[in-house]
Amino acid sequence: MAESSDPIELELFKNAIFSIADEMALTVFRTTYSGVLKDNMDYSTGFADANGKLAAQGLTLPGHLGSVPTAMDAIMRHFKDNMAPGDVFIMNDPFDGGMHLPDIFVFKPLYHAGERLAFACTVCHHIDVGGRVAGSNASDSTEIYAEGLRIAPMKLYEAGKLNKTIMTFIEKNVRLPVQLFGDLRAQLAACHIGETQFAEIVARYGPEKTRFYLKEVIDYAERLTRAALEKLPDGEWSFEDWIDDDGVDYGKPIRLFVTIRKTGGHMMVDWTGTNPQVKGAINNTLSFTKAASYTGVRSVLPPGIPNNEGVFRAIEVICPPGTVGNGVLPAACAARGLTGFRMVDCMFGALAMMLPDKVKAAGDGGNTGISIGGYDAGRKPFVYVDFTCGAWGARPWADGLDGNSHMFANMASHSIEVTEAEQPMQLLAYEFVADRAGAGKFRGGVPFRRDYKFLEDEGMLQVRSDRRDHRPFGLYGGSPGAPSENYMDPDGENRLLPSKLTMTIKKGEVFRHVLAGAGGWGDPLERDPAAVLRDVRNELLSPQKALADYGVVVDTPAWTIDAAATARRRDEIRRARGWTETPKVQWHEPELLRRAAE
Amino acid sequence: MAVTYRAGVDIGGTFTDIVLLGSDGTVHTKKISSSVGNYAQAIVDGLSEVFGETGLSGAAIDEIRHGTTVASNAILEHKGARVGLITTKGFRDVLEIRTLRMPKLYDIGWTKPEPLVERYLRKVVDERIDHRGHVERALDPADAGRAVDALLAEKVEAIAVCLLNSFANPVHEAMLKEIIVAKAPHLPRSLSFEVLPEIKEYERTSTTVINAYVMPIVATYLRALRKGLDAGGIPARLLLMQSNGGLTTDGAAAERPMNIIESGPAGGVVGAQALARTKDLDKIITFDMGGTTAKASMVEHGEVARAQEYAVGAGIMIGSRLLTGAGYTLKVPAIDLAEVGAGGGSHVWIDGGGALQAGPESAGASPGPVCYDQGGTEPTITDANVLLGYINPGHLVGGALKLNADKARAVFAEKIAKPLGMPIERAAYGAHLIVASNMIRAIKAVSTERGRDPRDFALFAFGGNGPLFAAGMAASLGINRVVVPPSAGLFSSFGLLYADVEHHYARTFRRLLRRADLGEIAAAWDALARQASDQLAAEGFTGERARLRRSAALHYKGQSYELTVPVPPGAIDTRMATHLEQAFAEEHERTYGHRAGPDEPVELVSIQLVGSGLREGSGVPQSVAPSRRDSVVQTSRQAYFGDPHGWLETPVLSRADLAGGHAGPLIVEEYDSTCVVPPGAHAERDDGGNIVISIG
């Protein structure tokens, strides 16, 4: 008998299946060893149906939405008829279903009476998987072979029996096996919880209905997505943005180019025109490009759409192979996070052309990755990995957020005190920097700086940052933000370093990273002078900058605004700049001149 | 011997409930409106009215136990003090940067909560202490004085101090304290080394600031209440409910108001805990459902499960345990409550994908459900319950509120049943099941997420709507026993009467158990014990009535999340260290399903101690005798119970009628709640006046 969908049973089933996915996510969260995994929420959990189609993904990392289907496809390709109860699959190869090497997938097929009904899925970013640089995050590797251990889709457990050979290979090729195995145990624990609870669902609904509603939950997400897309205007919009360079070919900008085509309940996101793949390790897999595309589109759709295959059916993503958005062997991809974040911002640019009142300007560009690794006096390895970001682009109705994770990651900062207790590191500063947010009717988010003092004898410092030459753009009259900066010895020599670097760091040396300021939205001369005054009083904006950018005259001892002088000054600025119409997108000017010259 | 009374006073959103419990088991209750400017006066007036009705006098009351939202409201409404914050140079923005995380994915409209101290009121001092407590850069008293002066010049109403690594060495904070005391002796101050000597600068800063932020408002409130009680001839001592479920004195609450922020919902849980002890129920899950939210918590072996930190004003959302970043972080122990936006007022609606939904939007008290006939236009859960025959349209609040069932039916038909193409009772029953499944997520959050199987627990249901849903939810969770206490709708104030005085202490102490100097750890614990004993003695609890319990937060070295295990009495020696390692590994396995190998080092993260002041006797009467009698005329009506039962003629009884036991289906109608016992279940009234339902 063919099942028919019951709207009540559908909701009850969906509630049950997503609560298991969330519970699996909590299990990882609580049992993990690594701060990266926990604080960056750099992991995902979920369920796929018997054919490997994603039915439910736990609420953790937007960057992983799209990762499970590709990985599941690889598992199905390799093992379709060679699966049995008690099997557990492991993999991380970017060219065989993975994303980048630190992301290890663990899948467990779930059976009822000998018949496969679903898969429990987990993917976690591990702190180190070997390779030439601690943390396995180097942005200057030029081929995958330098980046660490590649794990092809394999059975970690076969019919419940652990394959010790795989574990031994891993153990001998990573820097911190105890941590890696701890986190692998967290993934296995999550699969175990998923399996137990899924069995309860099957007991309640029976295998037929379970199979039916796993499919129905996917169809339901598709219906929701299409209904939401229907409400957006039809048409085609493009946007272009640039990554400064790949950290290998310094100074050679990398083009991102996206076209979105919206027709009824369907959206095409087309990255044709994006730069060919590069030597540096910032090449995306297609799965990651998809995640970036979904993130952009989902930010303008209503909340409450389940994360699964149904969403992917309504939002189609293409990107030609051999580009930075879809690298092919031997592309290095460890630091591809950078490209993913910037693709999200590029999506915002295109969506802002489609929906001028709904989308934000560019933020700081997403995570800066900083890692310091080496060996202590007793030759024990240490690996410190810090990802940080925090300035949101201004929105058409409000300032950009100050100190808030990029939407693609939703990471948390690691406690400074815990870092100091566990790592050969002292933090000397973690605070906002004035005068670096893009001006606008609504200003961009204020960036912060972090100063790291290194305490071990010697280590290798790796930095992956960007938005130095190509600053975060402003929208509809808003100014671009200030560039990101790296310095060695900020209170002494204060030597400016490139945006991407690998160098030796010695005891007592201080490295400073300043995030890029975010872009503004709308004409700065329309900003409420009281908001300008507030920023001046809070020392996020100097009185000089208030005058130059906003035309606001602030009396600092009295904390008042000279209204008449402000009106005069704003008039002068307005005449001098001579806008005939409000510029839709504002870039940093020298960069425009340079590009025009090319 | 003359009968003495304990009074429980619980301020809720709309009503303040007053319950008086006599030493002979007599109970008097009173509801007064919360919508007054002066809560303190309202309480005194309410008590006076009870005296007028009962002939009691103020002298008959020996204790007033109070759950208050005055502190949480100050935070939610941003009406706390103008606070100045002093912190380490380079770290001025720890409070505002928070953890970077936001609670909603893909939300381009997210607004971060405003920091409770604006940036220009955050001053820095040039000092540095390393994580071991070594002073790297000494604080210059002149520099410290300048920071304090700058804040005083800004006319702050309280000062908070939180320096980096002060948990390891408080010397600089202590210096700042002296300077503040010298310059402004009466200014409220909150120092992180006193308030929360624990690692993690953001959590400590936020907690220290929240404490300062509500200090003046709580102190003023408590003074006014004391004065009002004195003037009203009520000399009884005043105890406040804390977020952790223990009581504290008004003096201690004024000093550390951070402990009473989630005072409100704690009463019901503690009441359930006390009743469970008397009934020898080792494991219960409490379930409290009202008009807009439902809350669940777990009590195991007589102990309430606690969270070590939570966010004030974070709102309610499913998945919130994963997605943090809303509200204001407070790192004080609190009853671990999982809350969902599910109540009688929850809207029932059909989403864009054609699935039926319930909540989290709510019709609230105004306009309320459609059947209230006060302008509500969206179908709600209460409307569904009326249609299903569970709620008597003529009986709610003892008949004071007449419901319009026809209106509810019309709205459900038009907005739900017709679009879904199903009979109206199926649609209503579906809404009932869906809201129940949302609440089941809350119950799973406190049980299965901790590795506990809900089937091992009894469900303890209260709140206006709890008893209506409990039996059905228990059935789908595999729970076979439900307990509904007397006056279930007023149980939060009852619970206040059963609580003990409790003070929680903790200190960060990161040491590998196998390598630690155990003498040093023992000394630190002894210091906490002295602090607790002194506090309890000052409140009149000594000897056997002062009970100290130690616990330890532990993890495998490298993990960033701790589990807390109890520390049995005895010396802190190597045997104890081994015991703790084992207890931790067992708890880890129980909670997460696995443990590491025996060689994996276990790290002590913080030492904890709870000091309890115990009453003489259990404090819980054998049975309670409410002065208000429910007068239900035995009758019956049609109620719908889904497939395969459909509509059944269902007896409507009073609690008293259950004495000899009665098979479902049946409905127990009471003044403050309605209890539904589905077919297949069996209900009886026990000696304590509780309804005990056995499922299938």
Boltz contact constraints between the chains, C-beta under 6 A:
constraints:
  - contact:
      token1: [A, 7]
      token2: [B, 354]
      max_distance: 6.0
  - contact:
      token1: [A, 7]
      token2: [B, 355]
      max_distance: 6.0
  - contact:
      token1: [A, 7]
      token2: [B, 356]
      max_distance: 6.0
  - contact:
      token1: [A, 7]
      token2: [B, 420]
      max_distance: 6.0
  - contact:
      token1: [A, 8]
      token2: [B, 356]
      max_distance: 6.0
  - contact:
      token1: [A, 8]
      token2: [B, 430]
      max_distance: 6.0
  - contact:
      token1: [A, 10]
      token2: [B, 355]
      max_distance: 6.0
  - contact:
      token1: [A, 11]
      token2: [B, 355]
      max_distance: 6.0
  - contact:
      token1: [A, 11]
      token2: [B, 356]
      max_distance: 6.0
  - contact:
      token1: [A, 11]
      token2: [B, 434]
      max_distance: 6.0
  - contact:
      token1: [A, 12]
      token2: [B, 437]
      max_distance: 6.0
  - contact:
      token1: [A, 15]
      token2: [B, 437]
      max_distance: 6.0
  - contact:
      token1: [A, 19]
      token2: [B, 441]
      max_distance: 6.0
  - contact:
      token1: [A, 22]
      token2: [B, 319]
      max_distance: 6.0
  - contact:
      token1: [A, 23]
      token2: [B, 449]
      max_distance: 6.0
  - contact:
      token1: [A, 25]
      token2: [B, 322]
      max_distance: 6.0
  - contact:
      token1: [A, 26]
      token2: [B, 449]
      max_distance: 6.0
  - contact:
      token1: [A, 30]
      token2: [B, 561]
      max_distance: 6.0
  - contact:
      token1: [A, 31]
      token2: [B, 592]
      max_distance: 6.0
  - contact:
      token1: [A, 33]
      token2: [B, 558]
      max_distance: 6.0
  - contact:
      token1: [A, 33]
      token2: [B, 559]
      max_distance: 6.0
  - contact:
      token1: [A, 35]
      token2: [B, 560]
      max_distance: 6.0
  - contact:
      token1: [A, 38]
      token2: [B, 560]
      max_distance: 6.0
  - contact:
      token1: [A, 59]
      token2: [B, 319]
      max_distance: 6.0
  - contact:
      token1: [A, 59]
      token2: [B, 322]
      max_distance: 6.0
  - contact:
      token1: [A, 59]
      token2: [B, 323]
      max_distance: 6.0
  - contact:
      token1: [A, 62]
      token2: [B, 105]
      max_distance: 6.0
  - contact:
      token1: [A, 179]
      token2: [B, 558]
      max_distance: 6.0
  - contact:
      token1: [A, 185]
      token2: [B, 594]
      max_distance: 6.0
  - contact:
      token1: [A, 189]
      token2: [B, 592]
      max_distance: 6.0
  - contact:
      token1: [A, 189]
      token2: [B, 593]
      max_distance: 6.0
  - contact:
      token1: [A, 189]
      token2: [B, 594]
      max_distance: 6.0
  - contact:
      token1: [A, 192]
      token2: [B, 593]
      max_distance: 6.0
  - contact:
      token1: [A, 220]
      token2: [B, 353]
      max_distance: 6.0
  - contact:
      token1: [A, 223]
      token2: [B, 353]
      max_distance: 6.0
  - contact:
      token1: [A, 224]
      token2: [B, 352]
      max_distance: 6.0
  - contact:
      token1: [A, 224]
      token2: [B, 353]
      max_distance: 6.0
  - contact:
      token1: [A, 227]
      token2: [B, 352]
      max_distance: 6.0
  - contact:
      token1: [A, 298]
      token2: [B, 106]
      max_distance: 6.0
  - contact:
      token1: [A, 299]
      token2: [B, 106]
      max_distance: 6.0
  - contact:
      token1: [A, 299]
      token2: [B, 108]
      max_distance: 6.0
  - contact:
      token1: [A, 360]
      token2: [B, 108]
      max_distance: 6.0
  - contact:
      token1: [A, 390]
      token2: [B, 100]
      max_distance: 6.0
  - contact:
      token1: [A, 401]
      token2: [B, 112]
      max_distance: 6.0
  - contact:
      token1: [A, 403]
      token2: [B, 97]
      max_distance: 6.0
  - contact:
      token1: [A, 404]
      token2: [B, 102]
      max_distance: 6.0
  - contact:
      token1: [A, 405]
      token2: [B, 100]
      max_distance: 6.0
  - contact:
      token1: [A, 405]
      token2: [B, 101]
      max_distance: 6.0
  - contact:
      token1: [A, 410]
      token2: [B, 101]
      max_distance: 6.0
  - contact:
      token1: [A, 412]
      token2: [B, 99]
      max_distance: 6.0
  - contact:
      token1: [A, 412]
      token2: [B, 100]
      max_distance: 6.0
  - contact:
      token1: [A, 412]
      token2: [B, 101]
      max_distance: 6.0
  - contact:
      token1: [A, 413]
      token2: [B, 99]
      max_distance: 6.0
  - contact:
      token1: [A, 413]
      token2: [B, 100]
      max_distance: 6.0
  - contact:
      token1: [A, 415]
      token2: [B, 200]
      max_distance: 6.0
  - contact:
      token1: [A, 416]
      token2: [B, 201]
      max_distance: 6.0
  - contact:
      token1: [A, 417]
      token2: [B, 165]
      max_distance: 6.0
  - contact:
      token1: [A, 417]
      token2: [B, 199]
      max_distance: 6.0
  - contact:
      token1: [A, 417]
      token2: [B, 200]
      max_distance: 6.0
  - contact:
      token1: [A, 417]
      token2: [B, 201]
      max_distance: 6.0
  - contact:
      token1: [A, 420]
      token2: [B, 131]
      max_distance: 6.0
  - contact:
      token1: [A, 421]
      token2: [B, 131]
      max_distance: 6.0
  - contact:
      token1: [A, 421]
      token2: [B, 510]
      max_distance: 6.0
  - contact:
      token1: [A, 428]
      token2: [B, 90]
      max_distance: 6.0
  - contact:
      token1: [A, 429]
      token2: [B, 90]
      max_distance: 6.0
  - contact:
      token1: [A, 430]
      token2: [B, 91]
      max_distance: 6.0
  - contact:
      token1: [A, 431]
      token2: [B, 92]
      max_distance: 6.0
  - contact:
      token1: [A, 431]
      token2: [B, 93]
      max_distance: 6.0
  - contact:
      token1: [A, 432]
      token2: [B, 93]
      max_distance: 6.0
  - contact:
      token1: [A, 537]
      token2: [B, 120]
      max_distance: 6.0
  - contact:
      token1: [A, 538]
      token2: [B, 119]
      max_distance: 6.0
  - contact:
      token1: [A, 538]
      token2: [B, 120]
      max_distance: 6.0
